[in-house]
Amino acid sequence: MSARLPFTLSQFPGSVFLIAGTEDRLLGRKRVLEILRLRPDAEIRWVEAPHLITTAKPQETWECIVEFVHGLAQEK
């Protein structure tokens, strides 16, 4: 993870949403847990897919995004 990312992510005032691949060997669970440590309020969605989730599972990715955005709209 970049040296600036922990500071940037922890200081970012907006919502944090991550779609994580269960078979992602590039980022892996360790990075997702690091993000959750920095931003416990982050919303994580796990998709059974490798790193390129949008290519491997485009429909499922889109559904995750739509659900997240709808959740944001309901919060306001």
Buried (B, 14 or more C-beta within 10 A) or exposed (E): EEEEEBEEBEEEEEBBBBBBBEEBEEBBEEBBEBBBEBBEEBBBBBBEBBBEBBEBBEEBBEEBBEEBEEEEEEEE
